[in-house]
Structure formats: C-alpha cells, structure tokens
Amino acid sequence: MTEKQVTAHKKTAKYKSKRRIARELVLQGLYQWRLTGEAENTIMAQLRETQVFCRADEAFFSRLLSGVLAHVIQLEQTIQPYLDRPIKELSPVEYGILLLSTYEFIHFLDVPYRAIINEAIELARIYGGSDGYKYVNGVLDKLAYKLRAVETA
C-alpha cells in the first residue's frame, strides 16, 4: 500500500463495520488463495488468528469466503462477459473484489446492491491499484443490472 492508502486506511479503521472488516478478511483470503492455492480451511484458520478478526462479523466472513471458494467457476463465468480482458489477467485484488461482490449480489439479497458496490469500491481504493476502483465500479454496475434487475429497475 502507498503512504496515502495507509493513512486513509488508518483514518477509517476506527469506524469500520463488522461486515467491512469481514469483507477485508475475505479479500485477504482470496488473495492468498489465488497466489498460493492453499486450502480453504488453512486460509480460514490463519485469518481467524489475526488481530482484527475479533471485530469482524464471523458468520458473514465464513459464509462469504466459503461460498466464493465453492462457486469460483460459476462466479468467473458470470463476471467474464463484463470484462475487457480474460479474468485471469486481473490483478489479484480486483479479481478477489469482483468474486466476493458477485457472490454477494447472488446470495445476499438482503444487502442492497448499492451497498455491495460501495464496499467494493472502498476495498479497491484501499488495496487495489491507483485506478482499480474505477474498473471495479464499472464492472459491478453492469453486473448489478443483470443480477439485481428488479432492484435496479
């Protein structure tokens, strides 16, 4: 992270919701999974040992990470038509954010699509490349109209 990202991250750390912290941990887990290919239970155990885990929504974290990893192929197929490149060419951060957000669109219908997009943009601003949040926003806007057609109408 750049110095600017670290400063922004520290400023908002005090005010993060339990779900925001859970999403950050899921993103870290997906990043680790993509780079190392480690098993879900190993990644979950490591993330549960972090200092911030006690402030996360544990049930949300578990359901989101397990769900994404169980449905990776389906999620990739859902996302791919909205990308300008093969999904495997995305940065690990953008990849993880798009996977977890798409899973939320499909399986967490109680969470408004705008909240999912806003959370994804914040994750991309903190952890992604300089303009990664713009890319994530563009892809998720298009996906929202497909996956949450009733809500976006």
N, C-alpha and C positions, 0 to 999 in steps of 0.2 A: 504494500500500500504506500502511496505517496504521503508526504507530510500533511498535505491538505486533507486527504482521506482519513488519516489517523485522527486529526483534530476534529473533523466532523463526526467521526465515529465516537470519540470520547464525549463530545457535547450531547449527543443523543442517547448515549448508553444509559444514563440515569432514567430516561423516560421511555424505554423500550417496553412494549407489552410482552407478556409471556409468549404469545404467538410469534411475535417478531423474533424473539430470541430462539424459539424453536425453529423458525424458518432459516435463521442464520446457521444453526447447527446442522440442519438438513442439508443446506448448501455445502457446508464443510464436508459432510459425509459423502455427498455426491461427487464433490471434487476429488476426495480421497479415493472413492470407488473407481472413478474414471481413470485416474492416474496409476493406481496400484492394482485394481481388480480384486481387492480384498473382499472377504465375505461380509455380508450384512451384519451378522452378529458381532464380528470383530470391530467393525466400524462403530456400531451402536455402543458397544462396551467402552470403547475409547472416548466417545463423545459424552457418555454419561459420567465419565471421570473428570471432565473439565469443570473449572470453577463456576462457569455461568450456567451449567445445566440445572442447578437448583432453582434458577429463576425462570426456567422455560416451562411451557405447557407440555408436560411429559407425554400425555396421551396423544396430543396433536402431533408432537415430534415423532413418536413411534408409528402412528398411523400414516403420516406423510412419508417418512423415509421408507418404511416397509412397502407401502403402496407404490411409490415411484419405482423402487427397485424391482418389484414384482411385475410391473407393467411397462418396462423401458421400451420394448419393441413397439408396442401399441402407441405409446406416447411419441416416440420418434416418428412413426408413420403419420400421426396426427399433425405434428409440427412441420414436417418436411415441406409440404406444399406452400408454406408461407415464408420459406427461407430463400435467400438468393444464392445459396451455396449448399453443398452437402452438409448434413447435420454434424458429421464427424469433423468438419473443418471449423466448427465454432470453438471459441475459447472454452476451457473447462468451466469457467464461471457462467458465461452466457448459456452454455449447454445445461448446466445444473439449474439455473433460474428458470429456463424455459420448461424443463421437465417438471419441476415442482409446481410451477404455476399452472401448467396444463393439467396436471393431476388434480390440483385444487379446483380448476374450472369444472372438471368432470365429476369429482367425488365429494366436494364440499359445497353443495348447493346452498347451504346456509350462509356462506361467505359471499358478499356481493362481488361481482366481477371487477368493479372499480377498485375495491379494497385489495384484491389479488394483484391487479396491475400496479397499483401504488406501492405495494410491498415489494413487488419485483423490481420496480424502478429504483427504490431505495437500496435494495440489495446490490443492484448493478452499479449504482453510484458509489457505494462504499467499497465493493470488492472487485468490480469489473474495470475494464479499460476506460479511457477518457470519454469515449462516446458510446460505450456499450449499452448504457441505459436507453439511448435513443433507439438503438436496434431492437432491444428487448421490448420497449414500448410499442414499436411499430408491429412487431410480430404478434404480441399479445392482443393488441387492438383488433387485428384481423381474426385471430383465434376466438376472441370473445364473441364476435358476431356470428361465428359458426357454432360454437359450443354453448353459448348462452343467448340464443336467438330471441327467446321470449323476454329475457331480462333487458337486452339491448334495444329491443323494438321501441 
